[in-house]
Structure formats: structure tokens, C-alpha cells
């Protein structure tokens, strides 16, 4: 069973971005953060929605 929500440190590890970049995405409204007391969490469905809207890289090149 997958988690319903992730902590900020877990999200940073999963998507490989810095804390600064994460909070810039939060400030711009791209990633939604919820509060549980003083703890910030990201719902797994919100994280998946953000990943799904990222642009797709079509031109990988062939190294030549």
C-alpha cells in the first residue's frame, strides 16, 4: 500500500531537488503543501499530478 502523503524530506529525495527549489515550486503554486500541526506534507495524488504535468523531453539526440 503506498503512502497517502509524504514529508518534505521524502519528497526532496524522491524527485531529487533541493529544499530551495521545492519551496519555490510551492510559492508558485506548482506543488501543493498541506499542514498537519507544524508539519508540512504533500499528498501523493498532488505530487503525482505535478509530475504528470511536467514537459516531456522528445529529442534525446543520438550522440552524433
WOURNOR-V331664 format. One record per helix or strand. SS is the DSSP state (h for helix, s for strand). FROM is the first residue (numbers start at 0). LEN is the number of residues. If there is no record, write none. Layout:
((SS | FROM | LEN) (SS | FROM | LEN))
This chain:
((s | 4 | 3) (h | 7 | 8) (h | 18 | 9) (s | 33 | 3) (s | 38 | 5) (h | 43 | 9))
